[in-house]
Amino acid sequence: MVGRLLLKQTLEMQQKLAMSPQMLQALGLLQLPVMELSMALQTELQENPLLEMAEDHEEDHGTEQSQSEDQGLTPSGEWDAEAFYAGEAGIGERSFASSGHRTETQEGMPIENLAAPIYALRDDLRLQLYGSDLNEHELEIGTYLIDCLDEYGYLREECSCLTAQHVLEVLKTFEPAGVFASSLRECMQLQIERRGWTDTVAGRIIGQHFELLSGGRFSELAAALGVSRATVLDAVAQIRQLQPRPGAGGHDLEASVPYPDLTILERDGRWEVMVNESPYPRLKLSPYYYSLLQSNPEDPKLKVYLREKAERAQWILKAIGQRRATLLKIGQALLELQPEFFIAGPAALKVMTQADVAEIVEVHVSTISRAVAGKYVQTPFGLFSLRALFQSGVDTKTGGDRASGSVKRMLKEIIAVEDPKHPLNDEQLAAALKKAGLVIARRTVTKYRRELGMPAARLRIK
């Protein structure tokens, strides 16, 4: 009983620490892309009198916050900022200034110097394309088809030659599900297959009775499927989870160029990692209001107000500095893990997980996930979503890794040439992949097969 009570108290203490307002604030700023961060800081600047704009010649965020600590702004015993930053969101003592790399912030660099191709869903698709097993000619066709996508992620072009049709089938397995469809029906069918809903009522509606669904003829659907109207309505609710416009599901095909949060470029034989801070205001503590607080005003309400605003201002400054340091380390980790990508381009992208980066940066994986969300990196080959650089993989016989996308392509090719009268089960598919040099568990084969929208062996018999 006592043990359970102590465990409960420990867990509660950990949860309270993890969910402290200061930590949430720091992690919240870390998660914001640079332009959203700029808007958030503009709001803070308007609402907090303890913050003001720093002039270009003045010292940066980190120096300002250090000065405020030296002057005793933080009351003793209230909260320990340094302990927090050395913890979950901490950056440790690891230095990245060695190995011929120079790491710096991109303060004041004109955006004209960062001119990049328009970011789009197309950038993610190109990364997936170059991670596939297509040959050089097929890659050219794939690149062309990606450029032919319309604003909603649909492909209206017809592919007449067999090679183009093969490439298109590969492209239809890419993320997000539904991209490269030629119609709404096919788009939803691709998503149904990817989710493994083919044999469900929702799958049958899309596959067999799409016209009835489009017309809202639910009673006729129920009769055609031999189910109740309530079952049909449940299936319709399920179908509403699908994305009718995969090109608009959090992606822009022809969006304006976003500001990169990171830039990784080679200059004079040295690789540089830079954080783009130019869009948002440089902040510092207001000397006037800080002096007013230090003068110990007689009005208790004013004193409390200034103290609260001062603490918030200091945490804002700390969080900005922490965000900068974390992004710099992530950029350097990318350079360390993916050197071929930055030298040769997307075709050289290797398997890399967020856990790999977290290990180098010395933070929790969840911090990496927050840090890369919605952010972009400028590279010698264009502007890429940070998330697009992460690819899972499977082991090979030679001890290397292979991206999951190419494994799925191989799995699809094996199924395409199997004996239709005696299709391979997942155990046999795993064995076939092993012969090809890929060590993969049966359950992983099952997972990939379902993600490809391919039915089980018993349902593939012809």
Kinemage of the C-alpha trace (Angstrom):
@kinemage 1
@onewidth
@group {chain A} dominant
@subgroup {mainchain}
@vectorlist {calphas} color= white
{ca met a 1} P 0.000 0.000 0.000
{ca val a 2} L 2.790 2.373 0.986
{ca gly a 3} L 4.704 1.454 -2.171
{ca arg a 4} L 1.709 2.207 -4.365
{ca leu a 5} L 1.173 5.528 -2.596
{ca leu a 6} L 4.816 6.528 -3.091
{ca leu a 7} L 4.619 5.497 -6.744
{ca lys a 8} L 1.474 7.575 -7.200
{ca gln a 9} L 3.100 10.586 -5.556
{ca thr a 10} L 6.202 10.188 -7.727
{ca leu a 11} L 4.159 9.968 -10.905
{ca glu a 12} L 2.113 13.004 -9.885
{ca met a 13} L 5.305 14.962 -9.208
{ca gln a 14} L 6.718 13.954 -12.586
{ca gln a 15} L 3.512 14.921 -14.345
{ca lys a 16} L 3.430 18.284 -12.614
{ca leu a 17} L 7.040 18.910 -13.607
{ca ala a 18} L 6.385 17.880 -17.191
{ca met a 19} L 3.331 20.090 -17.469
{ca ser a 20} L 4.647 23.221 -15.772
{ca pro a 21} L 3.605 26.451 -17.549
{ca gln a 22} L 7.213 27.398 -18.191
{ca met a 23} L 8.019 24.062 -19.805
{ca leu a 24} L 4.882 24.172 -21.926
{ca gln a 25} L 5.796 27.702 -22.984
{ca ala a 26} L 9.322 26.678 -23.969
{ca leu a 27} L 8.163 23.603 -25.872
{ca gly a 28} L 5.405 25.651 -27.487
{ca leu a 29} L 7.898 28.142 -28.905
{ca leu a 30} L 10.144 25.296 -30.016
{ca gln a 31} L 7.274 23.837 -32.022
{ca leu a 32} L 6.422 27.064 -33.876
{ca pro a 33} L 7.751 27.543 -37.423
{ca val a 34} L 9.672 30.774 -37.839
{ca met a 35} L 6.838 32.914 -39.237
{ca glu a 36} L 4.361 31.755 -36.572
{ca leu a 37} L 7.018 32.431 -33.952
{ca ser a 38} L 7.359 35.947 -35.328
{ca met a 39} L 3.626 36.574 -34.879
{ca ala a 40} L 3.659 35.081 -31.372
{ca leu a 41} L 6.557 37.302 -30.316
{ca gln a 42} L 4.896 40.374 -31.806
{ca thr a 43} L 1.873 39.607 -29.615
{ca glu a 44} L 4.085 39.172 -26.537
{ca leu a 45} L 5.788 42.458 -27.331
{ca gln a 46} L 2.443 44.253 -27.390
{ca glu a 47} L 1.096 42.639 -24.220
{ca asn a 48} L 4.161 42.575 -21.973
{ca pro a 49} L 5.683 45.945 -20.956
{ca leu a 50} L 8.783 44.147 -19.642
{ca leu a 51} L 9.723 43.293 -23.226
{ca glu a 52} L 10.953 45.713 -25.849
{ca met a 53} L 12.760 45.620 -29.175
{ca ala a 54} L 16.532 45.347 -29.065
{ca glu a 55} L 18.560 47.480 -31.443
{ca asp a 56} L 20.836 45.751 -33.937
{ca his a 57} L 23.960 46.784 -32.066
{ca glu a 58} L 22.673 45.433 -28.765
{ca glu a 59} L 23.444 41.951 -27.516
{ca asp a 60} L 21.223 39.046 -28.424
{ca his a 61} L 18.459 37.233 -26.552
{ca gly a 62} L 20.762 34.911 -24.665
{ca thr a 63} L 22.987 37.717 -23.360
{ca glu a 64} L 20.013 39.764 -22.274
{ca gln a 65} L 18.587 36.910 -20.276
{ca ser a 66} L 21.957 36.226 -18.651
{ca gln a 67} L 22.216 39.844 -17.541
{ca ser a 68} L 18.766 39.737 -16.006
{ca glu a 69} L 19.712 36.653 -13.992
{ca asp a 70} L 22.911 38.258 -12.752
{ca gln a 71} L 20.863 41.208 -11.525
{ca gly a 72} L 18.724 38.902 -9.429
{ca leu a 73} L 15.469 39.059 -11.320
{ca thr a 74} L 14.548 35.464 -10.585
{ca pro a 75} L 13.554 35.051 -6.940
{ca ser a 76} L 15.496 32.382 -5.102
{ca gly a 77} L 13.681 29.095 -4.705
{ca glu a 78} L 10.796 29.771 -7.119
{ca trp a 79} L 11.968 27.854 -10.173
{ca asp a 80} L 15.302 26.756 -11.517
{ca ala a 81} L 15.535 27.593 -15.185
{ca glu a 82} L 18.957 26.038 -15.658
{ca ala a 83} L 17.764 22.732 -14.197
{ca phe a 84} L 14.842 22.726 -16.589
{ca tyr a 85} L 16.959 23.461 -19.639
{ca ala a 86} L 19.416 20.748 -18.697
{ca gly a 87} L 16.504 18.316 -18.552
{ca glu a 88} L 13.864 17.280 -21.105
{ca ala a 89} L 14.360 20.257 -23.379
{ca gly a 90} L 18.002 20.691 -22.478
{ca ile a 91} L 20.805 20.736 -24.978
{ca gly a 92} L 23.646 19.317 -22.900
{ca glu a 93} L 27.284 20.248 -23.344
{ca arg a 94} L 27.950 18.623 -26.730
{ca ser a 95} L 29.696 21.004 -29.124
{ca phe a 96} L 29.263 20.982 -32.874
{ca ala a 97} L 31.948 23.511 -33.722
{ca ser a 98} L 34.427 20.795 -34.680
{ca ser a 99} L 34.921 18.485 -37.684
{ca gly a 100} L 35.295 21.395 -40.060
{ca his a 101} L 31.708 22.563 -39.604
{ca arg a 102} L 30.747 26.070 -38.591
{ca thr a 103} L 27.519 26.518 -36.666
{ca glu a 104} L 25.935 29.929 -36.366
{ca thr a 105} L 22.643 31.748 -36.352
{ca gln a 106} L 21.394 33.271 -39.538
{ca glu a 107} L 20.852 36.696 -38.065
{ca gly a 108} L 19.934 39.308 -40.603
{ca met a 109} L 20.662 37.256 -43.715
{ca pro a 110} L 18.545 38.692 -46.553
{ca ile a 111} L 15.830 36.327 -47.681
{ca glu a 112} L 16.981 36.964 -51.267
{ca asn a 113} L 20.097 34.957 -50.422
{ca leu a 114} L 17.878 32.022 -49.527
{ca ala a 115} L 15.923 31.878 -52.760
{ca ala a 116} L 14.487 28.378 -52.973
{ca pro a 117} L 12.136 26.410 -55.189
{ca ile a 118} L 8.502 26.709 -54.200
{ca tyr a 119} L 7.877 24.263 -51.387
{ca ala a 120} L 5.045 21.979 -52.123
{ca leu a 121} L 3.685 18.565 -51.599
{ca arg a 122} L 5.880 17.941 -54.620
{ca asp a 123} L 9.029 18.242 -52.506
{ca asp a 124} L 7.915 15.436 -50.215
{ca leu a 125} L 6.862 13.365 -53.211
{ca arg a 126} L 10.250 13.821 -54.868
{ca leu a 127} L 11.970 12.596 -51.722
{ca gln a 128} L 9.759 9.515 -51.730
{ca leu a 129} L 10.434 9.056 -55.439
{ca tyr a 130} L 14.206 9.114 -55.019
{ca gly a 131} L 13.876 6.673 -52.128
{ca ser a 132} L 12.200 4.139 -54.417
{ca asp a 133} L 13.780 1.412 -56.535
{ca leu a 134} L 12.851 2.978 -59.873
{ca asn a 135} L 15.568 3.209 -62.493
{ca glu a 136} L 16.869 6.474 -63.936
{ca his a 137} L 14.393 6.577 -66.817
{ca glu a 138} L 11.495 5.806 -64.480
{ca leu a 139} L 12.667 8.529 -62.091
{ca glu a 140} L 12.456 11.023 -64.943
{ca ile a 141} L 8.900 9.910 -65.675
{ca gly a 142} L 8.033 10.114 -61.982
{ca thr a 143} L 9.427 13.635 -61.739
{ca tyr a 144} L 7.341 14.667 -64.740
{ca leu a 145} L 4.170 13.159 -63.270
{ca ile a 146} L 4.782 14.922 -59.949
{ca asp a 147} L 5.003 18.219 -61.817
{ca cys a 148} L 1.690 17.414 -63.540
{ca leu a 149} L -0.295 17.252 -60.284
{ca asp a 150} L -3.086 19.795 -59.999
{ca glu a 151} L -3.750 21.981 -56.971
{ca tyr a 152} L -5.674 19.202 -55.206
{ca gly a 153} L -3.077 16.479 -55.717
{ca tyr a 154} L -4.912 14.858 -58.648
{ca leu a 155} L -3.249 13.691 -61.850
{ca arg a 156} L -5.399 14.576 -64.848
{ca glu a 157} L -2.826 13.422 -67.419
{ca glu a 158} L -3.353 10.032 -69.061
{ca cys a 159} L -0.448 7.580 -69.017
{ca ser a 160} L -0.483 5.552 -72.215
{ca cys a 161} L 2.850 3.714 -72.187
{ca leu a 162} L 3.385 0.724 -69.913
{ca thr a 163} L 6.442 2.233 -68.236
{ca ala a 164} L 4.543 5.380 -67.261
{ca gln a 165} L 1.662 3.264 -65.976
{ca his a 166} L 4.098 1.267 -63.836
{ca val a 167} L 5.623 4.460 -62.438
{ca leu a 168} L 2.164 5.841 -61.736
{ca glu a 169} L 1.236 2.725 -59.761
{ca val a 170} L 4.344 3.269 -57.648
{ca leu a 171} L 3.490 6.952 -57.142
{ca lys a 172} L 0.009 6.029 -55.930
{ca thr a 173} L 1.602 4.230 -52.972
{ca phe a 174} L 3.211 7.481 -51.777
{ca glu a 175} L 2.048 9.648 -48.898
{ca pro a 176} L -0.417 11.242 -48.507
{ca ala a 177} L -2.790 8.467 -49.484
{ca gly a 178} L -4.969 9.392 -52.438
{ca val a 179} L -2.420 11.500 -54.257
{ca phe a 180} L -2.093 10.872 -58.027
{ca ala a 181} L -5.720 9.751 -58.306
{ca ser a 182} L -7.519 10.787 -61.482
{ca ser a 183} L -10.914 11.253 -59.827
{ca leu a 184} L -12.543 11.696 -56.444
{ca arg a 185} L -13.682 8.092 -56.491
{ca glu a 186} L -10.185 6.762 -57.127
{ca cys a 187} L -8.749 9.130 -54.525
{ca met a 188} L -11.058 7.764 -51.863
{ca gln a 189} L -10.538 4.201 -53.078
{ca leu a 190} L -6.778 4.571 -52.627
{ca gln a 191} L -7.301 5.806 -49.076
{ca ile a 192} L -9.749 3.002 -48.330
{ca glu a 193} L -7.180 0.445 -49.474
{ca arg a 194} L -4.375 2.107 -47.517
{ca arg a 195} L -6.439 1.938 -44.337
{ca gly a 196} L -7.383 -1.688 -44.883
{ca trp a 197} L -11.097 -0.890 -45.207
{ca thr a 198} L -11.632 -2.634 -48.546
{ca asp a 199} L -13.920 -5.325 -47.123
{ca thr a 200} L -15.847 -2.987 -44.825
{ca val a 201} L -19.200 -1.377 -45.585
{ca ala a 202} L -17.369 1.894 -46.231
{ca gly a 203} L -15.069 0.147 -48.685
{ca arg a 204} L -17.963 -1.492 -50.507
{ca ile a 205} L -19.761 1.841 -50.787
{ca ile a 206} L -16.742 3.497 -52.407
{ca gly a 207} L -15.893 0.517 -54.580
{ca gln a 208} L -19.356 -0.513 -55.750
{ca his a 209} L -21.925 2.213 -55.062
{ca phe a 210} L -20.117 5.537 -55.293
{ca glu a 211} L -22.919 7.113 -57.345
{ca leu a 212} L -25.469 6.370 -54.624
{ca leu a 213} L -23.148 7.900 -52.045
{ca ser a 214} L -22.623 11.020 -54.173
{ca gly a 215} L -26.382 11.461 -54.448
{ca gly a 216} L -26.956 10.959 -50.732
{ca arg a 217} L -29.276 8.024 -51.451
{ca phe a 218} L -28.651 6.246 -48.178
{ca ser a 219} L -31.798 4.116 -48.167
{ca glu a 220} L -30.880 2.738 -51.589
{ca leu a 221} L -27.366 2.087 -50.327
{ca ala a 222} L -28.740 0.111 -47.394
{ca ala a 223} L -30.888 -1.982 -49.735
{ca ala a 224} L -28.049 -2.576 -52.190
{ca leu a 225} L -25.667 -3.656 -49.451
{ca gly a 226} L -28.226 -5.604 -47.433
{ca val a 227} L -27.539 -3.638 -44.259
{ca ser a 228} L -29.489 -1.218 -42.111
{ca arg a 229} L -29.649 2.513 -42.790
{ca ala a 230} L -27.892 3.087 -39.462
{ca thr a 231} L -24.996 0.916 -40.637
{ca val a 232} L -24.783 2.952 -43.830
{ca leu a 233} L -24.722 6.207 -41.862
{ca asp a 234} L -21.921 4.847 -39.682
{ca ala a 235} L -19.987 3.951 -42.832
{ca val a 236} L -20.599 7.414 -44.273
{ca ala a 237} L -19.205 8.942 -41.076
{ca gln a 238} L -16.165 6.723 -41.553
{ca ile a 239} L -15.790 7.865 -45.163
{ca arg a 240} L -15.870 11.493 -44.013
{ca gln a 241} L -12.519 10.846 -42.327
{ca leu a 242} L -10.951 10.581 -45.781
{ca gln a 243} L -9.261 13.513 -47.504
{ca pro a 244} L -10.985 14.370 -50.802
{ca arg a 245} L -8.139 16.732 -51.712
{ca pro a 246} L -4.840 15.107 -50.708
{ca gly a 247} L -2.922 18.070 -52.086
{ca ala a 248} L -4.671 20.345 -49.587
{ca gly a 249} L -4.351 18.126 -46.515
{ca gly a 250} L -1.773 20.233 -44.741
{ca his a 251} L 0.232 20.680 -47.969
{ca asp a 252} L 0.401 23.421 -50.564
{ca leu a 253} L 1.203 22.554 -54.149
{ca glu a 254} L 1.911 26.112 -55.222
{ca ala a 255} L 2.306 27.975 -51.956
{ca ser a 256} L 4.497 31.012 -51.566
{ca val a 257} L 8.039 30.268 -50.500
{ca pro a 258} L 8.138 29.781 -46.728
{ca tyr a 259} L 11.032 30.996 -44.666
{ca pro a 260} L 13.391 28.130 -43.899
{ca asp a 261} L 13.900 27.558 -40.195
{ca leu a 262} L 17.316 26.072 -40.952
{ca thr a 263} L 19.856 26.559 -43.693
{ca ile a 264} L 22.592 23.996 -44.342
{ca leu a 265} L 25.040 25.071 -47.049
{ca glu a 266} L 28.682 24.629 -47.977
{ca arg a 267} L 30.833 27.743 -48.109
{ca asp a 268} L 34.533 27.786 -48.859
{ca gly a 269} L 34.814 24.057 -48.238
{ca arg a 270} L 33.061 24.184 -44.862
{ca trp a 271} L 29.508 23.208 -44.035
{ca glu a 272} L 27.448 25.783 -42.155
{ca val a 273} L 24.283 25.250 -40.136
{ca met a 274} L 22.267 28.421 -39.606
{ca val a 275} L 19.013 29.191 -37.814
{ca asn a 276} L 16.874 31.776 -39.556
{ca glu a 277} L 15.981 34.413 -36.964
{ca ser a 278} L 15.580 37.384 -39.277
{ca pro a 279} L 11.736 37.354 -39.491
{ca tyr a 280} L 11.048 37.750 -35.781
{ca pro a 281} L 11.825 40.669 -33.453
{ca arg a 282} L 14.957 40.725 -31.308
{ca leu a 283} L 13.725 41.169 -27.756
{ca lys a 284} L 15.245 42.358 -24.506
{ca leu a 285} L 14.042 43.270 -21.030
{ca ser a 286} L 12.810 46.841 -20.725
{ca pro a 287} L 15.336 48.820 -18.614
{ca tyr a 288} L 12.626 51.264 -17.541
{ca tyr a 289} L 10.139 48.724 -16.221
{ca tyr a 290} L 12.908 46.558 -14.816
{ca ser a 291} L 14.203 49.549 -12.831
{ca leu a 292} L 10.655 50.257 -11.692
{ca leu a 293} L 10.376 46.705 -10.403
{ca gln a 294} L 13.753 46.942 -8.657
{ca ser a 295} L 12.657 50.149 -6.925
{ca asn a 296} L 10.122 48.064 -4.984
{ca pro a 297} L 6.967 50.074 -5.804
{ca glu a 298} L 4.600 50.727 -2.912
{ca asp a 299} L 1.488 49.728 -4.854
{ca pro a 300} L 1.198 45.959 -4.165
{ca lys a 301} L -0.882 45.332 -7.295
{ca leu a 302} L 1.695 47.067 -9.472
{ca lys a 303} L 4.483 45.096 -7.831
{ca val a 304} L 2.734 41.758 -8.441
{ca tyr a 305} L 1.907 42.751 -12.014
{ca leu a 306} L 5.493 43.725 -12.820
{ca arg a 307} L 6.865 40.610 -11.138
{ca glu a 308} L 4.576 38.323 -13.181
{ca lys a 309} L 5.389 40.103 -16.422
{ca ala a 310} L 9.106 40.041 -15.641
{ca glu a 311} L 9.076 36.300 -15.004
{ca arg a 312} L 7.151 35.694 -18.210
{ca ala a 313} L 9.517 37.932 -20.169
{ca gln a 314} L 12.532 36.089 -18.842
{ca trp a 315} L 11.031 32.740 -19.773
{ca ile a 316} L 10.245 34.019 -23.248
{ca leu a 317} L 13.871 35.059 -23.717
{ca lys a 318} L 15.101 31.732 -22.407
{ca ala a 319} L 12.716 29.783 -24.622
{ca ile a 320} L 13.876 31.701 -27.711
{ca gly a 321} L 17.483 30.920 -26.901
{ca gln a 322} L 16.627 27.290 -26.247
{ca arg a 323} L 14.747 27.008 -29.531
{ca arg a 324} L 17.713 28.418 -31.400
{ca ala a 325} L 20.191 26.068 -29.728
{ca thr a 326} L 18.002 23.006 -30.255
{ca leu a 327} L 17.438 23.745 -33.943
{ca leu a 328} L 21.156 24.307 -34.447
{ca lys a 329} L 21.906 20.925 -32.921
{ca ile a 330} L 19.224 19.258 -35.022
{ca gly a 331} L 20.707 20.810 -38.151
{ca gln a 332} L 24.174 19.606 -37.234
{ca ala a 333} L 22.793 16.129 -36.490
{ca leu a 334} L 21.191 16.050 -39.947
{ca leu a 335} L 24.529 16.972 -41.466
{ca glu a 336} L 26.236 14.248 -39.460
{ca leu a 337} L 23.674 11.542 -40.312
{ca gln a 338} L 22.903 12.488 -43.923
{ca pro a 339} L 26.143 13.871 -45.431
{ca glu a 340} L 25.451 12.218 -48.802
{ca phe a 341} L 22.035 13.892 -49.017
{ca phe a 342} L 23.542 17.366 -48.677
{ca ile a 343} L 26.295 16.543 -51.182
{ca ala a 344} L 24.405 14.522 -53.808
{ca gly a 345} L 20.739 15.354 -53.255
{ca pro a 346} L 17.537 13.389 -52.524
{ca ala a 347} L 18.707 10.244 -54.318
{ca ala a 348} L 21.302 9.784 -51.563
{ca leu a 349} L 18.830 10.055 -48.671
{ca lys a 350} L 19.426 7.255 -46.163
{ca val a 351} L 17.288 5.697 -43.471
{ca met a 352} L 17.100 8.052 -40.499
{ca thr a 353} L 14.669 8.206 -37.600
{ca gln a 354} L 13.861 10.913 -35.093
{ca ala a 355} L 15.387 8.659 -32.436
{ca asp a 356} L 18.716 8.817 -34.300
{ca val a 357} L 18.673 12.613 -34.155
{ca ala a 358} L 17.464 12.634 -30.538
{ca glu a 359} L 20.461 10.531 -29.521
{ca ile a 360} L 22.908 13.019 -31.012
{ca val a 361} L 21.087 16.109 -29.749
{ca glu a 362} L 20.681 14.443 -26.326
{ca val a 363} L 16.980 15.149 -25.914
{ca his a 364} L 13.830 13.037 -25.865
{ca val a 365} L 12.378 11.899 -29.196
{ca ser a 366} L 9.228 13.920 -28.461
{ca thr a 367} L 11.353 17.082 -28.423
{ca ile a 368} L 12.665 16.277 -31.893
{ca ser a 369} L 9.119 15.622 -33.079
{ca arg a 370} L 8.007 19.047 -31.818
{ca ala a 371} L 11.084 20.777 -33.145
{ca val a 372} L 10.750 19.554 -36.747
{ca ala a 373} L 6.962 19.928 -37.044
{ca gly a 374} L 6.021 22.342 -39.824
{ca lys a 375} L 9.598 23.482 -40.391
{ca tyr a 376} L 11.813 23.568 -43.462
{ca val a 377} L 15.502 23.359 -44.221
{ca gln a 378} L 17.228 25.156 -47.076
{ca thr a 379} L 19.776 22.857 -48.738
{ca pro a 380} L 21.958 23.077 -51.842
{ca phe a 381} L 19.181 21.141 -53.611
{ca gly a 382} L 16.246 23.265 -52.548
{ca leu a 383} L 13.852 23.701 -49.670
{ca phe a 384} L 12.621 20.559 -47.895
{ca ser a 385} L 10.252 19.761 -45.083
{ca leu a 386} L 12.284 18.554 -42.101
{ca arg a 387} L 9.819 15.714 -41.566
{ca ala a 388} L 10.434 14.506 -45.124
{ca leu a 389} L 14.056 13.736 -44.240
{ca phe a 390} L 13.041 11.068 -41.747
{ca gln a 391} L 12.539 7.616 -43.235
{ca ser a 392} L 12.179 4.283 -41.505
{ca gly a 393} L 13.892 1.203 -42.844
{ca val a 394} L 14.567 -2.494 -42.452
{ca asp a 395} L 17.791 -4.425 -42.036
{ca thr a 396} L 19.564 -5.967 -44.986
{ca lys a 397} L 21.717 -9.090 -45.024
{ca thr a 398} L 24.808 -6.940 -45.351
{ca gly a 399} L 23.974 -5.045 -42.175
{ca gly a 400} L 22.741 -1.869 -43.830
{ca asp a 401} L 19.320 -0.273 -43.865
{ca arg a 402} L 16.731 0.151 -46.559
{ca ala a 403} L 13.969 2.767 -46.542
{ca ser a 404} L 10.488 1.381 -45.920
{ca gly a 405} L 9.223 2.979 -49.134
{ca ser a 406} L 11.533 0.882 -51.298
{ca val a 407} L 10.655 -2.248 -49.302
{ca lys a 408} L 6.990 -1.657 -50.067
{ca arg a 409} L 7.786 -1.296 -53.756
{ca met a 410} L 9.631 -4.612 -53.706
{ca leu a 411} L 6.766 -6.261 -51.836
{ca lys a 412} L 4.319 -4.993 -54.413
{ca glu a 413} L 6.499 -6.299 -57.249
{ca ile a 414} L 6.697 -9.764 -55.669
{ca ile a 415} L 2.926 -9.935 -55.327
{ca ala a 416} L 2.494 -8.719 -58.903
{ca val a 417} L 4.365 -11.736 -60.320
{ca glu a 418} L 3.101 -14.417 -57.914
{ca asp a 419} L 1.057 -17.386 -59.092
{ca pro a 420} L -2.544 -16.063 -58.982
{ca lys a 421} L -3.813 -19.569 -58.220
{ca his a 422} L -1.412 -19.955 -55.306
{ca pro a 423} L -0.692 -16.467 -53.921
{ca leu a 424} L 1.997 -16.069 -51.287
{ca asn a 425} L 0.997 -15.660 -47.663
{ca asp a 426} L 2.812 -13.154 -45.463
{ca glu a 427} L 5.273 -15.752 -44.173
{ca gln a 428} L 6.198 -16.662 -47.745
{ca leu a 429} L 6.460 -12.995 -48.691
{ca ala a 430} L 8.888 -12.458 -45.804
{ca ala a 431} L 10.946 -15.395 -47.082
{ca ala a 432} L 10.958 -13.950 -50.606
{ca leu a 433} L 12.171 -10.600 -49.281
{ca lys a 434} L 14.868 -12.377 -47.292
{ca lys a 435} L 16.119 -14.025 -50.488
{ca ala a 436} L 16.326 -10.543 -51.975
{ca gly a 437} L 18.529 -9.493 -49.072
{ca leu a 438} L 15.955 -7.939 -46.734
{ca val a 439} L 15.509 -9.267 -43.220
{ca ile a 440} L 11.909 -8.483 -42.326
{ca ala a 441} L 9.438 -10.024 -39.863
{ca arg a 442} L 6.131 -11.492 -41.003
{ca arg a 443} L 4.156 -8.959 -38.956
{ca thr a 444} L 6.023 -6.160 -40.729
{ca val a 445} L 5.133 -7.706 -44.078
{ca thr a 446} L 1.498 -7.777 -42.957
{ca lys a 447} L 1.703 -4.120 -41.946
{ca tyr a 448} L 3.261 -3.029 -45.243
{ca arg a 449} L 0.842 -5.156 -47.289
{ca arg a 450} L -2.122 -3.524 -45.577
{ca glu a 451} L -0.645 -0.068 -46.065
{ca leu a 452} L -0.378 -0.873 -49.771
{ca gly a 453} L -4.057 -1.818 -49.783
{ca met a 454} L -3.290 -5.406 -50.789
{ca pro a 455} L -5.624 -8.127 -49.475
{ca ala a 456} L -4.488 -11.295 -47.720
{ca ala a 457} L -3.420 -14.323 -49.793
{ca arg a 458} L -6.803 -16.059 -49.573
{ca leu a 459} L -8.455 -12.984 -51.099
{ca arg a 460} L -5.923 -12.761 -53.943
{ca ile a 461} L -6.774 -16.177 -55.399
{ca lys a 462} L -7.948 -15.880 -59.006
